[in-house]
């Protein structure tokens, strides 16, 4: 049997020197991850949160960015060192056989079409506003009809492009989208002249946000049965994405050649577990000083990609929360009704000049289109990584075949939801709480388990990173459990 002990290639010179701007060339897959969350997370939910809670929500944005950044880095780190996706070994977690990937597949089948239907419907609203397809006095059912038409077309175009374009092209497009939006929204935030002291306090001093009296007076139907903790956790769940996105992001790293990623092993397209390079459940890594040194150097690309990605996520979140707090909160206006999900936020720019409405609409359309376009790529890779460990039948499937199956499923079920659902925000609550918060916390504990049981001591996480991962797991798991309980109780008939 071939020797499958991991030995890392010599890192390029750019990685062995000090930190410099040239290292940003390793930011690529993280751009797809950031862009996938911009539409539903930062653009919509952050500004909605600012309108409801003002500056007091900002510390949640910081906590979400840090905890999720740590969560994702631990997995990217593991894949760089082993060449294996964490799901390969989570399938061997104690308990029923392969229960973790099976549960994730079930959640993905539930949540993927729901998330994409939501995104496409919101994009349909943007197109209605941009091109004045229906007038402001049009009947709600007429507006909804055209929203669904544009949502359907958007989904079909995105699916087609995903099938036709290469991964490298998608990565370049999404990097450009992130850079453009960061500059434009940052400029709008600065021009809004926020209360920077309150923004700083809101970011650094944790305060439990609560509904102001006017929220329940004006929007009682939307918030009476939706406790503040559920609203906050749903917003946090959107920020930076969730486990569905992160599993796919780690899968995207297969396109790289960092460390052990991309090494050919005996289990590639194998038909038997006996040829699995890690069939005994251990990762065999050479532990001589030179190999350990190379392994640690190869962790830099993963750190850069994740750090820049979640740095962008944090900035986007802050910008939109601040804009919501400056523009909508004083007006006691919340984007909650269908047709208002993005139209109210147009005041972020039109308050300076009416003609900037078109710039806002174009920017938001770009954000949502980038999210939808990237989501089909990410979700295809998520499903591929989840089904591989389930059985040899799935393991022998090529990524391309899985992608076609996922796109067909999301397209059919998503369109069914698109033409039958009317309330958008409630549609997203359960996927957000499960995928964006609770499973993220459990992910952190799963990475600690992998680190301590699969990696040699020389390449395990430092004590600081281990503690940060444990804290992130506690925060995200606690928030998710609390919000799910409150969410469930909100449907329980009052005594």
URVEN-V797590 format. One record per pair of residues at least 12 apart in sequence whose ideal C-beta (glycine too) atoms are under 7 Angstrom apart, sorted by sequence separation. I is the first residue (numbers start at 0). J is the second residue. D is the distance in Angstrom with one decimal. If there is no record, write none. Layout:
i=<I I>
j=<J J>
d=<D D>
This chain:
i=<133 210 264 347 132 86 345 45 127 383 386 327 210 127 209 383 447 127 208 382 326 326 447 124 127 341 379 446 447 123 126 208 379 382 123 326 322 443 120 123 379 443 122 123 378 379 122 443 444 443 120 123 119 122 375 378 440 443 119 119 440 441 258 439 440 115 258 436 437 440 257 436 437 257 436 437 257 436 437 432 432 432 432 428 239 239 238 5 5 39 43 238 39 38 340 337 337 166 335 217 221 218 218 213 270 198 270 268 193 185 248 251 181 188 191 247 250 184 191 193 247 250 193 110 181 185 188 244 247 250 177 181 184 188 191 247 250 187 191 243 246 107 31 243 246 31 34 246 30 57 61 28 31 34 27 30 34 37 54 58 30 33 54 57 58 56 57 58 55 58 27 30 54 58 55 56 55 52 191 86 187 187 190 51 85 294 84 84 291 291 286 74 78 282 284 286 59 63 67 281 282 64 71 75 78 284 63 64 70 74 59 63 71 75 82 60 79 80 81 82 51 79 80 183 79 82 79 78 180 180 48 180 91 176 44 243 242 44 45 176 241 83 237 241 233 236 240 142 173 236 242 40 241 242 39 40 233 237 241 40 83 233 236 40 173 232 235 236 242 36 81 235 36 36 80 169 232 35 169 32 36 35 32 160 80 124 128 157 161 157 161 32 124 125 124 158 79 153 157 79 121 28 31 121 76 79 28 28 76 75 72 72 75 129 128 72 71 125 129 68 125 125 68 67 125 235 162 64 122 161 121 122 232 232 64 158 64 118 122 232 7 7 61 64 118 119 158 60 118 228 229 5 228 60 115 118 154 229 60 228 229 115 154 226 57 60 154 229 3 3 57 151 226 1 56 225 224 151 111 150 49 54 147 45 49 53 147 48 49 3 46 49 50 41 45 46 49 107 25 29 33 41 45 48 49 53 107 28 29 32 36 46 47 22 26 27 42 46 50 5 25 26 29 30 33 37 41 45 49 50 107 143 4 5 6 25 29 33 49 3 4 5 4 15 22 26 104 14 50 51 103 104 7 10 50 6 9 23 50 14 100 104 7 10 47 7 10 47 100 101 100 7 97 97 115 119 43 112 116 120 43 46 86 90 111 115 119 86 84 112 116 87 112 116 86 121 113 120 112 116 117 117 117 113 114 113 110 42 42 110 106 38 106 37 38 39 37 38 37 34 35 34 35 34 35 31 35 31 31 89 85 85 88 85 88 70 77 67 70 74 77 70 73 80 80 73 73 69 69 70 69 66 66 66 62>
j=<145 222 276 359 145 100 359 60 142 398 401 343 227 145 227 401 465 146 227 401 346 347 468 146 149 363 401 468 469 146 149 231 402 405 147 350 347 468 146 149 405 469 149 150 405 406 150 471 472 472 150 153 150 153 406 409 472 475 153 154 475 476 294 475 476 154 297 475 476 479 297 478 479 300 479 480 301 482 483 479 482 483 486 486 309 312 312 81 82 117 121 316 118 118 423 421 423 254 424 331 335 333 335 331 391 321 395 395 321 314 377 380 311 318 321 377 380 315 322 324 378 381 325 243 314 318 321 377 380 383 311 315 318 322 325 381 384 322 326 378 381 243 169 381 384 170 173 385 170 198 202 170 173 176 170 173 177 180 197 201 174 177 198 201 202 201 202 203 201 204 174 177 201 205 206 208 208 208 347 246 347 348 351 214 249 458 249 250 457 458 455 245 249 453 455 457 231 235 239 453 454 238 245 249 252 458 238 239 245 249 235 239 248 252 259 238 257 258 259 260 230 258 259 362 259 262 260 260 362 365 234 366 280 365 234 434 434 237 238 369 434 277 431 435 428 431 435 338 369 432 438 237 438 439 237 238 431 435 439 239 282 432 435 240 373 432 435 436 442 237 282 436 239 240 284 373 436 240 376 240 244 244 244 372 294 338 342 371 375 372 376 248 340 341 341 375 297 371 375 298 340 248 251 341 298 301 251 252 301 301 301 302 305 360 360 305 305 360 364 305 363 364 309 309 367 478 406 309 367 406 367 368 478 479 312 406 313 367 371 482 258 259 313 316 370 371 410 313 371 481 482 259 482 316 371 374 410 485 317 485 486 374 413 485 317 320 414 489 264 265 320 414 489 265 320 489 489 417 378 417 319 324 417 316 320 324 418 320 321 276 319 322 323 315 319 320 323 381 300 304 308 316 320 323 324 328 382 304 305 308 312 322 323 299 303 304 319 323 327 283 303 304 307 308 311 315 319 323 327 328 385 421 283 284 285 304 308 312 328 283 284 285 285 296 303 307 385 296 332 333 385 386 290 293 333 290 293 307 334 299 385 389 293 296 333 294 297 334 388 389 389 297 388 389 409 413 340 409 413 417 341 344 384 388 409 413 417 385 384 412 416 388 413 417 388 423 416 423 416 420 423 426 427 426 430 430 430 363 366 434 433 366 434 366 367 370 369 370 370 369 370 370 373 373 374 373 377 376 377 445 445 446 449 449 453 439 446 439 442 446 449 443 446 454 458 460 468 467 468 471 471 471 474 475 474>
d=<5.5 6.2 4.0 6.6 5.0 5.7 5.0 7.0 6.4 5.2 6.9 6.3 5.6 5.7 5.5 4.4 6.4 5.9 6.2 5.9 5.0 5.8 5.7 5.4 6.9 5.7 6.5 6.1 6.4 3.8 4.2 5.9 4.0 4.8 6.4 6.6 4.7 5.0 6.0 3.7 4.6 7.0 6.8 3.9 6.1 6.6 6.4 4.9 4.7 3.2 4.9 6.9 3.8 5.1 6.1 6.7 4.8 6.8 5.1 4.8 3.3 6.2 6.1 4.5 3.0 6.8 3.6 5.4 6.3 5.9 5.3 5.3 2.8 4.9 3.8 6.5 6.5 6.7 6.5 5.9 5.2 5.4 6.3 6.4 6.1 4.4 6.6 6.8 6.7 6.7 6.8 5.4 5.9 5.8 6.6 6.8 6.5 5.4 6.7 6.3 4.9 5.7 5.9 4.7 6.1 5.9 6.3 6.2 4.8 6.9 6.5 5.8 6.1 4.2 7.0 3.7 3.5 6.6 5.9 6.9 6.0 6.6 4.9 6.1 6.4 5.9 5.4 5.6 4.0 6.2 5.7 7.0 4.8 5.9 4.6 3.7 4.6 6.5 6.7 6.7 4.3 6.1 6.5 5.5 5.4 6.1 4.2 6.5 6.4 6.3 5.5 6.6 4.7 5.2 4.7 4.6 5.4 6.4 4.6 6.2 4.0 5.2 5.4 3.8 5.7 7.0 4.2 6.8 5.3 6.6 6.6 5.1 3.5 4.8 5.0 5.4 4.6 3.8 7.0 6.6 5.3 5.7 6.2 6.2 6.9 5.5 5.8 6.3 4.7 6.3 4.9 6.7 5.5 4.8 5.6 5.3 6.1 4.6 4.5 6.5 6.3 6.9 5.2 6.2 5.4 6.5 4.3 6.1 7.0 5.0 5.5 6.0 6.7 6.4 3.5 6.2 4.9 5.9 5.6 5.3 6.9 4.1 6.2 5.4 6.8 5.1 6.0 6.1 6.4 6.8 4.5 5.7 5.7 6.1 4.8 4.8 5.1 4.3 6.9 4.1 3.6 6.6 5.8 3.5 5.3 3.5 7.0 6.2 6.0 5.8 4.2 3.7 6.9 5.7 5.5 5.1 4.7 6.1 6.1 6.8 6.9 6.4 2.6 6.9 5.4 6.1 7.0 4.7 5.8 7.0 4.7 6.2 5.5 4.2 6.9 6.7 5.5 6.0 5.5 6.4 6.8 5.6 6.1 6.5 5.6 6.5 5.8 4.9 4.3 5.2 5.7 4.5 6.0 5.9 6.3 6.1 5.6 6.4 5.7 5.9 5.6 6.0 6.5 6.7 5.7 5.0 4.3 6.1 5.7 3.9 6.6 6.5 5.7 4.6 6.2 4.4 5.3 6.4 6.5 5.9 5.8 5.0 3.7 6.6 6.3 6.7 6.7 5.1 4.5 6.4 6.1 6.6 5.1 6.8 5.5 5.0 3.9 6.3 6.6 3.5 5.3 6.4 6.7 6.8 5.8 6.4 5.3 6.4 5.1 5.8 5.0 4.8 5.6 4.0 6.8 6.9 6.2 5.0 6.0 5.3 5.0 6.1 6.0 4.5 6.4 6.1 6.6 7.0 5.4 6.2 5.7 6.0 6.5 5.8 5.6 6.3 4.5 6.3 5.1 5.0 6.6 5.2 5.6 4.8 4.0 4.5 5.6 5.9 6.5 3.9 4.3 6.6 4.3 3.7 3.7 7.0 2.4 6.2 4.0 4.0 4.7 5.3 4.9 6.6 4.2 4.8 5.7 5.9 6.1 5.2 6.3 5.8 6.6 7.0 6.2 6.8 6.5 3.9 3.6 6.4 4.7 5.5 5.8 7.0 4.7 6.1 5.2 7.0 6.9 5.4 6.3 6.9 4.7 4.4 5.1 5.6 3.1 5.6 6.4 6.3 6.9 6.5 5.4 6.2 5.3 4.5 4.9 5.3 6.5 5.8 4.7 6.0 5.9 6.0 4.9 5.7 6.7 6.9 6.6 5.2 4.9 6.9 4.0 4.4 6.6 5.1 5.7 5.4 4.9 6.3 5.4 5.8 5.9 5.7 5.5 7.0 6.2 5.0 4.5 6.1 6.8 5.2 5.0 3.5 5.2 4.7 6.1 6.0 4.9 3.8 3.9 5.6 4.0 4.8 6.0 6.8 6.4 6.0 5.9 6.7 5.8 5.6 5.3 6.2 5.8 5.5 4.1 6.0 5.0 5.7 6.3 5.0 6.7 4.8 4.0 6.4 6.6 3.2 5.8 4.4 5.5 6.3 4.4 5.0 5.2 4.8 5.5 6.7 6.4 5.7 7.0 6.7 5.7 6.0 5.9 5.5 6.7 6.2 5.5 6.1 6.0 5.3 4.1 6.6 5.6 6.9 5.5 5.1 5.6 5.7 4.7 3.7 5.5 5.6 6.6>
